[in-house]
Amino acid sequence: MGILTQIAAAAALCAAPALAAAQCGGTFSSFKAGLKADAVARGIAPATADTFLASVRQDGGVLKADRAQGVFQRPFIDFSRRLISQNRIDAGRAKARQYASVFDKIEARYGLDRHVLLAFWAFETDYGAFQGNFNTANALVTLAHDCRRPDLFRPQGFAAMELFAQGGFDPARTTGAWAGEIGMVQMLPADILINGVDGDGDGAVRLKSSAPDALMSGGKK
């Protein structure tokens, strides 16, 4: 799970249990039907919701990964030291040179220091090398169905449907981290809708394959 998603997940643990109980659990097929009804009530076209949900399956690997997280049990200094290596430092210097003009724009537009964003890029995906291979739609709906944090993941499912409707998400093929984050800086669908930036000017926001798009979007966020 990405660093920002971990923070959101911790906050979600404080959510009202009655609300969570009403929006999770039951058979997976009935849950998907309820998710569609809720999506349509939110303004998503029925055909869009149907097509999005048609291929969605419950993913036991996502649940296993979720329950294996122990990051909150480790002091931050110990956690961060496990992520720092000379190779990552050297790669960061090279990336800073390669995308200097992009970082210049980010600092001017959003006021975020390039070194902070470089560290985030390194820790999240090793500069895009390891973005995760979980089916994102499966992950989001599986975690929304699970009753640990439905208030966090259910809205992300609707956001993924919106991205699908806009042509920026393929429920059968889009992959990422087990907790539903996508791309080089690991953004959840709702974050992409709000903060996605076409950093390379090609008319699309491609956070998995375009470093300028990912960095500008991460800088805005």
C-alpha positions as CSV (number, residue, x, y, z in Angstrom):
1,M,0.0,0.0,0.0
2,G,1.4,3.5,-0.9
3,I,2.4,5.9,1.8
4,L,-0.5,8.3,1.3
5,T,-3.0,5.4,1.1
6,Q,-1.7,4.1,4.4
7,I,-2.4,7.4,6.1
8,A,-5.9,7.5,4.6
9,A,-6.4,3.9,5.8
10,A,-5.4,4.8,9.3
11,A,-7.9,7.6,9.3
12,A,-10.6,5.4,8.0
13,L,-10.3,3.1,11.0
14,C,-12.1,5.9,12.9
15,A,-15.1,5.8,10.7
16,A,-18.6,5.0,12.1
17,P,-19.0,1.2,12.2
18,A,-22.7,1.4,11.4
19,L,-22.0,3.1,8.1
20,A,-19.3,0.6,7.2
21,A,-21.6,-2.3,8.0
22,A,-24.2,-1.0,5.6
23,Q,-21.8,-0.8,2.7
24,C,-19.8,-4.0,2.8
25,G,-20.0,-7.8,3.2
26,G,-22.6,-10.3,1.9
27,T,-22.1,-12.3,-1.2
28,F,-19.8,-10.8,-3.7
29,S,-22.4,-10.9,-6.5
30,S,-25.0,-9.1,-4.4
31,F,-22.4,-6.6,-3.3
32,K,-21.6,-5.8,-6.9
33,A,-25.3,-5.3,-7.6
34,G,-25.5,-2.9,-4.8
35,L,-22.4,-1.1,-6.0
36,K,-24.0,-0.7,-9.4
37,A,-27.2,0.7,-7.9
38,D,-25.2,3.2,-5.8
39,A,-23.0,4.2,-8.9
40,V,-26.1,4.9,-11.0
41,A,-27.6,6.9,-8.1
42,R,-24.4,9.0,-8.2
43,G,-24.9,9.7,-11.9
44,I,-22.8,7.0,-13.5
45,A,-24.5,5.5,-16.6
46,P,-25.9,2.0,-16.0
47,A,-24.1,0.6,-19.1
48,T,-20.8,2.0,-17.8
49,A,-21.3,0.4,-14.4
50,D,-22.4,-2.9,-16.0
51,T,-19.3,-3.0,-18.3
52,F,-17.0,-2.0,-15.5
53,L,-18.3,-4.6,-13.1
54,A,-18.7,-7.4,-15.6
55,S,-15.1,-8.7,-15.3
56,V,-14.5,-7.8,-11.6
57,R,-13.6,-10.8,-9.4
58,Q,-12.9,-11.1,-5.7
59,D,-9.1,-11.3,-5.2
60,G,-7.9,-13.3,-2.3
61,G,-4.3,-12.2,-2.9
62,V,-5.4,-8.6,-2.2
63,L,-6.9,-9.6,1.1
64,K,-3.8,-11.5,2.0
65,A,-1.6,-8.5,1.2
66,D,-3.9,-6.2,3.2
67,R,-3.7,-8.4,6.3
68,A,0.1,-8.8,6.0
69,Q,0.8,-5.1,6.4
70,G,3.0,-4.3,9.4
71,V,4.2,-0.8,8.5
72,F,2.5,0.9,11.4
73,Q,4.3,-1.4,13.8
74,R,7.8,-0.1,12.7
75,P,9.2,3.3,13.7
76,F,9.5,5.6,10.7
77,I,13.3,5.8,10.9
78,D,13.7,2.1,10.8
79,F,11.1,1.8,8.0
80,S,12.8,4.5,5.9
81,R,16.3,3.0,6.4
82,R,15.1,-0.2,4.8
83,L,14.2,1.7,1.7
84,I,17.4,3.8,1.3
85,S,20.2,2.3,-0.8
86,Q,23.1,3.8,-2.7
87,N,21.6,2.5,-6.0
88,R,18.4,4.5,-5.3
89,I,20.4,7.6,-4.4
90,D,22.4,7.3,-7.6
91,A,19.3,6.7,-9.7
92,G,17.6,9.7,-8.0
93,R,20.5,11.9,-9.1
94,A,20.2,10.6,-12.6
95,K,16.4,11.1,-12.7
96,A,16.8,14.6,-11.3
97,R,19.1,15.5,-14.3
98,Q,16.9,13.7,-16.8
99,Y,13.7,15.4,-15.8
100,A,15.2,18.7,-14.6
101,S,12.8,20.8,-16.7
102,V,9.8,18.9,-15.3
103,F,10.9,19.4,-11.7
104,D,11.5,23.1,-12.5
105,K,7.8,23.3,-13.6
106,I,6.6,21.5,-10.5
107,E,8.5,23.7,-8.1
108,A,7.3,26.8,-9.9
109,R,3.7,25.7,-10.2
110,Y,3.1,23.7,-7.0
111,G,6.0,24.8,-4.7
112,L,7.1,21.2,-4.0
113,D,10.8,20.6,-3.7
114,R,12.1,18.1,-6.3
115,H,14.0,16.2,-3.7
116,V,10.8,15.4,-1.8
117,L,9.1,14.2,-4.9
118,L,12.2,12.2,-6.0
119,A,12.2,10.4,-2.6
120,F,8.5,9.7,-2.9
121,W,9.0,8.3,-6.5
122,A,11.8,6.1,-5.3
123,F,10.0,4.7,-2.2
124,E,6.7,4.1,-4.0
125,T,7.9,2.3,-7.2
126,D,11.7,2.5,-7.5
127,Y,11.2,5.3,-10.1
128,G,8.5,3.4,-11.9
129,A,10.2,0.0,-12.1
130,F,7.8,-1.8,-9.7
131,Q,4.2,-0.5,-10.1
132,G,2.4,-3.7,-9.0
133,N,0.6,-6.3,-11.1
134,F,-2.8,-6.6,-9.3
135,N,-5.9,-6.0,-11.3
136,T,-6.9,-2.6,-10.0
137,A,-10.7,-3.0,-10.4
138,N,-10.6,-6.3,-8.6
139,A,-8.5,-4.8,-5.9
140,L,-10.8,-1.8,-5.3
141,V,-14.0,-3.8,-5.3
142,T,-12.5,-6.6,-3.1
143,L,-11.4,-4.1,-0.5
144,A,-14.7,-2.2,-0.7
145,H,-16.5,-5.5,-0.1
146,D,-14.2,-6.4,2.8
147,C,-15.5,-4.7,6.0
148,R,-12.2,-3.3,7.2
149,R,-12.2,0.0,5.3
150,P,-15.2,0.2,2.9
151,D,-15.5,3.9,3.5
152,L,-12.1,4.3,1.9
153,F,-12.3,1.9,-1.0
154,R,-16.0,2.1,-2.0
155,P,-15.7,5.7,-3.3
156,Q,-12.5,4.7,-5.2
157,G,-14.5,2.1,-7.1
158,F,-16.9,4.9,-8.2
159,A,-13.9,7.0,-9.2
160,A,-12.5,4.1,-11.2
161,M,-15.8,3.9,-13.1
162,E,-15.6,7.6,-13.8
163,L,-12.0,7.1,-15.2
164,F,-13.4,4.2,-17.3
165,A,-16.1,6.4,-18.7
166,Q,-13.5,9.0,-19.7
167,G,-11.3,6.4,-21.4
168,G,-8.6,6.5,-18.8
169,F,-9.1,3.1,-17.2
170,D,-9.6,-0.5,-18.4
171,P,-11.2,-2.7,-15.8
172,A,-9.9,-5.8,-17.4
173,R,-6.3,-4.7,-17.9
174,T,-5.4,-1.8,-15.6
175,T,-3.0,-3.0,-13.0
176,G,-1.2,-1.5,-10.0
177,A,-0.6,-2.0,-6.3
178,W,-2.8,-4.4,-4.2
179,A,-4.5,-1.4,-2.6
180,G,-5.6,0.1,-5.9
181,E,-2.9,2.7,-6.5
182,I,-1.9,3.2,-10.1
183,G,1.3,4.4,-11.8
184,M,4.8,5.6,-10.9
185,V,3.7,7.6,-7.9
186,Q,0.9,5.3,-6.9
187,M,-2.3,7.4,-7.0
188,L,-5.8,6.1,-6.2
189,P,-8.5,6.8,-8.9
190,A,-10.1,9.7,-7.0
191,D,-6.7,11.3,-6.8
192,I,-6.2,10.9,-10.5
193,L,-9.6,12.5,-11.3
194,I,-8.7,15.5,-9.2
195,N,-5.0,15.8,-9.6
196,G,-4.1,14.0,-12.9
197,V,-2.0,16.2,-15.1
198,D,-0.9,15.8,-18.7
199,G,2.7,16.6,-18.1
200,D,4.1,15.7,-21.5
201,G,1.4,17.4,-23.5
202,D,0.2,14.4,-25.5
203,G,-3.5,15.0,-24.5
204,A,-3.7,12.0,-22.1
205,V,-2.8,11.4,-18.4
206,R,-0.7,8.2,-18.4
207,L,0.7,7.7,-14.9
208,K,2.0,4.2,-15.6
209,S,4.2,5.1,-18.6
210,S,4.9,8.8,-18.7
211,A,7.2,10.1,-16.0
212,P,6.3,13.8,-16.7
213,D,2.6,12.9,-16.3
214,A,3.3,11.0,-13.1
215,L,5.6,13.6,-11.6
216,M,3.3,16.6,-12.4
217,S,0.3,14.8,-11.0
218,G,2.2,13.8,-7.9
219,G,3.5,17.4,-7.5
220,K,0.0,18.8,-7.8
221,K,-1.3,16.3,-5.2
